[in-house]
Amino acid sequence: MGAWRRVRVENANDVLVLCYHAVSPRWPLDLAVTPDALARQLESLVRQGYRGTTFQEAASSPETGKVLAITFDDAYHSVLEHAYPILRALGLPGTVFAVTDYVDDERPLSWPGIAPWQESDHRGELRGLTWDELRTLADAGWEIGSHTATHPRLTELGDAELASELERSKAACEHALDRECRTVAYPYNSVDRRVVAAGAKAGYAAGAAIRRSVGRPQVLSWPRVGVYRLDSHVRFRVKVSPLVRRVFRAFDSRRNYV
């Protein structure tokens, strides 16, 4: 009974953070949603009264009401090509987490999980955003955060390499964009207490994770709802349902995730 009461009380403050990657009408990667699906998903949330904000604002200073932060990991060029016009039409900002060693690099994005696509007809989908393109998004009100320097599994790194990945990417964003980089998303959702502590030491104010169920959200391991190509609209509606998310949170509040 107590858990259900907490669900009702928390309904006054609903912070929904979505995690996307690429946006493509053709690429059959599970991480690449179609533009039509993205538009339909976000339009439905706007109709429900969600108000858009950046990830840092959602995680650090959540306001009362329905708050929506839309994040994109990896900084695929398709975010600018396909996602930006959709969000702009809906009056929504976005947050892009960039793998900084690949920005302004002629190499296609490449790490375990996407590297095999280099040898396919979809190689062009691995094009990343440039600093100029990221600056265009930032000037339009988007937030640019770090997705580390090279996209490693952070929990598998030694302390020095972990610090380097977090600090180098933050510095690269700040130097290229001439504005603070205050947020980080952890590649592969590879995060634990040590990674969170390293993020705080590097100067990040908020960190984005992906959790199916969490206790009380922590600002440096903030839970996001991952959205994928195979998510039907019905499945999407279930995943983002405030009741579903809050029931998990209420019943798992005593578990220690990070």
N, C-alpha and C positions, 0 to 999 in steps of 0.2 A: 504493500500500500504506500509506503514511504517513497519508493522509487517512482511510482506513478504520480505522486504529488509533486516530486521534483520535476518531472516532465512537464506538468501543467505550469508550474511556476516559471520555468525557463522559456516557455513559449513567448514571453514578452521580448526576448532577445534572441534572435535567430541569425547566427553568423554562418553562412554557407560559403565554403571555399572549394571551387572546382579545380581539378587538375587535368589539363589537356596537354597534348604534345603537338603533332603535326595536324594540318587540316588539308585534306586532298580529296578530290572527287574520284580519283583513280587508284591511288596507292592502297593495296590490300593489306597493309600492315595494321595490326590491331590498335596501335598507338595513333593511327591517322583517322580522325573522324571526318566525315564528309561535310562540306559547307552547308548543305541542306539540313543535316542533322544538327549541326551547331546552331544554326539560325532557329530551328524549331525548339531546341532545348532552351536557349536563352530567351526567346520570345515568351515561352510558357512561364518562365520565372518572373519576367517583367510584368506579365499579366497578373501574377500572384502578388505583386506589390514589392518585389525585391528591388533594393536600391544598390547600384553599383559603386564599388570603391576599390582601392588598391589592396594588395595583400597585407602590406605593413599596417595600413589603417585598420583593416579588419581584425588583424591579430593583436595589435598593440593597443588600440583604443576602440574596441567594439561599442557601437552605439545601440540604443534600444530600437527595436524594430527588425525588419527583414533586411539583412545586409548580405550582399553578394560580391565575392571577389573571384575573378576568373583568371587563372594562372595557366601559363604555357611553358613547359619545360623544354630545354635544349636549344631554343631559338632557331627553329626552322624558318626558312624564308617564306614558307606557305602561311605563316602566321600573319605576316604583313600583307601577302597577296589575297588571302581568303578570309582570315578571321577579323582583321582590322576593319574592313568595310562593314561587316556584320555588326560588330560592337559599336562602331561609330553611328550607324543608323539607329541603334537602340539607345544611344546616349550612355554607353557603358565604357569605363576604362578597363584596361587589362594589365597583367603583370607578366613579363617575360623573364625567365631565368636562363641566362646565357652561359654556355661553356666557353670561357673566354679565350683559351688557346686556339679555338677554331674561328673566332670572329676576325674578319678581314684576312683570313687564310684561304688560299685557293683549294685546300683539301676539302673533300666532302666530309660531313660529320661522320665519325666512325668510332664505334666502341661496341663491345659485345651486345648483341641484340639487334643492331642495325647494320653492322659492317657487311654482312653477306649481300645486302641490296646494292652494293657497289658494282656487282657483276650482273645486274639485272637491267631490264628496260626502265626501271624506276630510279635509276641512279640520280637523276636530276632532283628527286625529292629530298636528297641528302644535302642540298645546298643550304648553308646557314645564312643568317642575317649579318650584314656588315655593321660597323660602328655607326656609319652615316644613317643606315636604316633604323638602327636601334635609337639613334638620336631623334629621328623623325617621330617614332612612337613616343619617346619621352616628352618631346615638345607638344604632343597631342594629349598629354595627361596620363600616359601609361607609366608604370613603374618598371625599371630594369633592375633585376636582382642577379645574384650569382648562382650558378649551377656548378660551381667549382671550376678549376682550370682545365682538367682533362677528363672529367666524368668517371672517376674511380668509385669503387665501393669503399666508402670512408672508414667503415668499421674494421677493414682489413689492413689499413695503413698504420705505420709506426707514427709516433707522436710528431716527429719533425716533418714527415711528408704530409701528414694530416694538416698541420698548421700551414704548410706551404700552399696546399691546394686551396684552403679557405682564404688565406691572406693575399696570395697572388691574384686570385680572381676578383676579390674585392677591390684591390688597388687598380687593376686593369680597368674595371668598370668606372671607377672614379676619375682616373686619368683621362680616359677616352671621352667620357660624357660630361665631365666637369660638374658632377653633382654627386651627392652621397649615395653609396650603395649600402643599404641597411638590412637587406634580406637575402636569405640563401635557401635553396631547395636542395635536399639531399638526394643525389643520384641513387637509383634503385631502392629508394627508401631505406638506405643503409645508415641508420642512426641509432646511437645508444647514448648513455650518460656522458661518456668520454667525448663523443662527437659534439654533443650539445655544449659541453664545457669549452671545447675548442672554438666553437662558433661564437660563443659569448666573448671569449678572450680575443678573437679576431675583430670584434667590434660590431657583430650583427645584432640587430634589435629583434629580429623575428626569423624563425626557421620553418620551412614548409615540409611536412611529412605526408605520408598517405597511410591512413589507418582505417581498418574496417570497424573497429570499436575501440573507444578510448575512455579514460576517465575524464577528469576535468582537463580541458585543453591547456597546454603550456605554451607560452609564446614562442619558445625556441624549438618546439616540436609540434607545431600546430597541425591538426588533422585536416586533410583535404579528401574530397570525394573524387576518385579517379574515374574518368569517362573515356570509353573506348569505342572503337568502330562497331563492335558487335552488340553494343547496348541498344536495344530497341527503345522506342520512346516510353513504353510501359515500364521497362526495366529502369530507365533513367528516372522516371517519376518516383519509383520505389526507392532508388538509391538516395535521392535528394530529399525525400520526405522528412519533414521535421520530426514527426513522431518516430520513425524508424531510427533516425540519428540520435534522438534524445533517449530513446529506450535503451539503446546500446550504451550510451554515456551514463545513464542512471544506474544500470545494473552492473556496469564494469567500473564504477567509480573507485572501488577499493583496489583495483589491480594496478600494478606498477609497470608501466610500459617503457619508460625512459629513465 
